[in-house]
Every structure is written in C-alpha cells, then in structure tokens.
Amino acid sequence: MSTEVMLKEFAEVAEHPHRVLTAYKNEGKKVIGILPYFAPVELVVAAGMVPMGIWGSNKKTISMAKEYCATFYCTIAQLALEMLLDGTMDQLDGIITPTICDTLRPMSQNFRVAMEGKLPCIFLAHPQHRKPAFGLQFTVDQYMHVKAELEKISGAAITDDALRQAIKVMNRSRAARREFVKLASEHCDVITAVKRSAVLRAAWFMEPAVFAEKLEALNAELAKLPAANWTGKKIVTSGIICDNPKLLQIFDDNKIAIAADDVAQESRSFRVDASEEGDPMMALAQQFADQDYDDLLYDEHSNKNRRGEFVAELVKKSGAQGLVLFMQQFCDPEEMEYPYLKKALDAADIPHIKLGVDQQMRDFGQASTAIQAFADVL
C-alpha cells in the first residue's frame, strides 16, 4: 500500500470518528469513550472493548451543553458533552471522565447528570502527589474502581494476563507514534502539518493494535524515502490540542513544518510506556507517576522552571527555529504557566508566538496574519 493511500486512510478516521464508532458497533464491539487525559486505556483494551477518545469537535456549535456548563468552561469539555447530548456519540457503551484539571473536575459530574440512565459514567480522580508510595496506591485504587466498572459493562473479568497483553499493545502504539513524529520531521515534504495531525489524531479512534500495525507500515515506507531537502521553516507546537485542519493548513501554505510537539493530545500522550513486567495495575500507576513536564500535573520541584526549560530544550534538539503555543481559551493552567514558559524561551533565545484558540473558531484570518509574520522573522 502506498504512503499516500495510508495517509488518506488515517485522515478519513481522523475526520469522521463517528463513522468509525458506527463500524465498531456494527461489528458487535463495545466502545468506551475516553475524555482527556491520562486515562488508563489499557483497562479498556484488556476488557475486550475499544477505547475512543473524546476531544471535542471542530465542526459543531455549542447548544445543548450550555444547560450544564458554565460559559468559562473550555470548548473541548463543552463540545464533548454536546456530542453526547446531540446523538453523535450515543452509541458508546460508557465513558471514563478523568478530573485532571479544574474544568474536568466539576464537568465530570455534569456528564453524570446529563447521561443519567443513558450511559455509564466512570469517575477517575488522579492524585496530585502521584510519585510517592501513597500516591501510587491512590492511583491503583482508582484504577481498580475503573476496572470494576468496565467489567460490569463488558460482562467479563479483566485478568492480569489480559492487562499485561493490553500494556504491550499500547506500548507498541506509543513506540510507533514516537517513531512517526521523528520520521515526520525528516520527511516534512511528505508529512505536512495537516497530515501529521491526522495520523496522530486517528490514534484516539482506532483499535490500538490495528492502529499500531498500520502506523508501523507507514513508518516503514517513510523510512525508505530520502530525507527532505526542506527550504522552509520548522517549528515546535505546544498546547492542549491543535488539530484543526484549517488552522494547520496555514502552516503548510507558508512552508512551515512541525519538527516536534509538546501537545497534550499528541506527544505528551505517548512519551511514557508502562512496564510489561510485574503487577500490571501497579505498572499503570507507575506510568502515570512517571509522566512529567505537563502543566496540568503537580511538580514537586516547583521552585525550578523545569517544564519551561524542557520545552526550550525540545525546540533546540528538534532543530526548529521557534515555537508556536496554541493557548486554549479559558484554560487556567496554560494561562498561569505562560509567564514561566516565556521566561525559559526568552532565556534560550527561542522566538515564539502565542495563539488563542478554541474549537468554535471559524475565522482564521488573524491567526494567518500572525503565523505569516512569525515565519518572516524566523
């Protein structure tokens, strides 16, 4: 299968997740919605069900969700609920609602109230202190709760062997995505910003084992190609999410390639693998504990600008000339972190721009002007 055909297949999945959901249901499979982020999808896989990410929508308008949400909730959370209320995702067999930020915490209860009697909502509370023994045990206890609820939906027990196998599947998927990000930078003449995003977005909607196999095949084809003789600019992207094709097309139109990313929906989600040895539930808890350099996670070294320095170093190592921060509107953690991130980027002499985004954006004229101007100074 050619590279172009494979890329089109990923793009189709990324563009139409509801069609993928319908196909799974027609095959008799149960599907669990996964809200952002750090939910243990391995438990869903081990239960013989399909995990499906819910990251809002670039196509819908917030209407029914307004009855449940404060106006200052981010559009990702509001549109996730909108899709459950308007029938887009009503074929799901359940959802997992993490509470990783101050919006998702109360929002999880909004999901529960809105879906009462219609859809099981599995509440997942992560610990703030995730690294000490008590934090690990808290995570295990929470995951055991998720496990029990998933078993009710699937009708079968989740065994340790099944969970170990699921960990292997997800590690394979994460490894393939890490390799793809590297190859995408080396072959940015083939993997445009729009195509790169589509491949990584598709991971949230496809069965993990199937996705891993298809991405490994794409990676093998990309590895055969000569490195791009790129004459444009390269940047690193950062933020919670930046998957709008119309926005990313501005990068492609201005010959700006993405060398690497610090995006929650993208590379942050596959930086860390889980151990395939020992107690699988503790391995998942340790995996969460090992997550780092995320503005939604507590940093015990808060007196140091570790995350800012990490992002600055990422830009340098990737060979990029600058960074574009997609600032999610009404995201308090991102807004509070920005001064520290800016300080680290300025200290490293790394140019950057900050673009305010949300999933209700339809006019990208301002963003286009800002990106064009940024490209000119790189």
C-alpha positions, 0 to 999 in steps of 0.5 A: 500500500502506498504512503499516500493511500495510508495517509488518506486512510488515517485522515478519513478516521481522523475526520469522521470518528463517528463513522468509525464508532458506527463500524465498531458497533456494527461489528458487535464491539463495545466502545468506551469513550475516553475524555482527556487525559491520562486515562488508563486505556489499557483497562479498556483494551484488556476488557475486550472493548475499544477505547475512543477518545473524546476531544471535542469537535471542530465542526459543531456549535455549542447548544445543548451543553450550555444547560450544564456548563458554565460559559468559562468552561473550555470548548473541548469539555463543552463540545464533548458533552454536546456530542453526547447530548446531540446523538453523535456519540450515543452509541458508546457503551460508557465513558471514563471522565478523568478530573485532571484539571479544574474544568474536568473536575466539576464537568465530570459530574455534569456528564453524570447528570446529563447521561443519567440512565443513558450511559455509564459514567466512570469517575477517575480522580488522579492524585496530585502527589502521584510519585510517592508510595501513597500516591501510587496506591491512590492511583491503583485504587482508582484504577481498580474502581475503573476496572470494576466498572468496565467489567460490569459493562463488558460482562467479563473479568479483566485478568492480569494476563489480559492487562499485561497483553493490553500494556504491550499493545499500547506500548507498541502504539506509543513506540510507533507514534514516537517513531512517526513524529521523528520520521515526520520531521525528516520527511516534512515534504511528505508529512505536512502539518495537516497530515501529521495531525491526522495520523496522530489524531486517528490514534484516539479512534482506532483499535490500538493494535490495528492502529499500531500495525498500520502506523508501523507500515507507514513508518516503514515506507517513510523510512525508505524515502530520502530525507527532505531537502526542506527550504522552509521553516520548522517549528515546535507546537505546544498546547492542549490540542491543535488539530484543526485542519484549517488552522494547520493548513496555514502552516503548510501554505507558508512552508512551515513544518512541525519538527516536534510537539509538546501537545497534550493530545499528541506527544505528551500522550505517548512519551511514557510506556508502562512496564510489561513486567510485574503487577500490571495495575501497579505498572499503570500507576507507575506510568502515570507517576512517571509522566512529567513536564505537563502543566496540568500535573503537580511538580514537586520541584516547583521552585525550578522552571523545569517544564519551561526549560524542557520545552526550550530544550525540545525546540533546540534538539528538534532543530526548529527555529521557534515555537508556536503555543496554541493557548486554549481559551479559558484554560487556567493552567496554560494561562498561569504557566505562560509567564514561566514558559516565556521566561525559559524561551526568552532565556534560550533565545527561542522566538515564539508566538502565542495563539488563542484558540478554541474549537468554535473558531471559524475565522482564521484570518488573524491567526494567518496574519500572525503565523505569516509574520512569525515565519518572516522573522524566523 
